[in-house]
Amino acid sequence: MNALVKNLSFQLIRNQRQFLLHCSRFATDAKAIEDLTKKNKVVVFMKGNPEAPKCGFSNAVVQIMRMHGVQYDAHDVLLDDDIRQGVKDLTSWPTIPQVFINGEFIGGCDILLQMHQNGELIEVLEKTAGIKSALTDAAPKDEKN
């Protein structure tokens, strides 16, 4: 019985150490990811890169950014599983791509597409990040003719 208690205690301590190591690693990863989101006004975590997106959703985000003429940092999550999982954990958002504006998580492809379609993205870019969308000049001014 004494050996069983000793063995269980040893396993419990080992599990606690592994858990603490995991938590400290996540804290470091989360901090590193937060730092990445603040290095530019717009940051996209995507599959592939802007020149060669590796999925349709990442491609859609790239196309939206191009239409608006937005300069942004892109991070290919396929190159680093820690970043891929870390950004999902940080935002509690299960999918990639993920878009950040001024360090704030905006959403994934579906949210960005919706914001683009309803004109909200132009407003968010300007008010949050001081970025003037290229579509602002292309939009009709007033149709009161």
MOVENQUI-V667058 format. One line per field, one symbol per residue. psi: psi as a letter, one per 20 degrees, with the letter a starting at -180 (. if undefined). A space follows every 50 residues. Layout:
psi->???
This chain:
psi->ghhggggggghggghgggghggghggggggggggghijirhppporobrh hmqjqhgggggggghghikppqpppoiiiohggghghgggikpirprppp plippgaagggggghghjihhggggghhikppqhighiqpgplj.
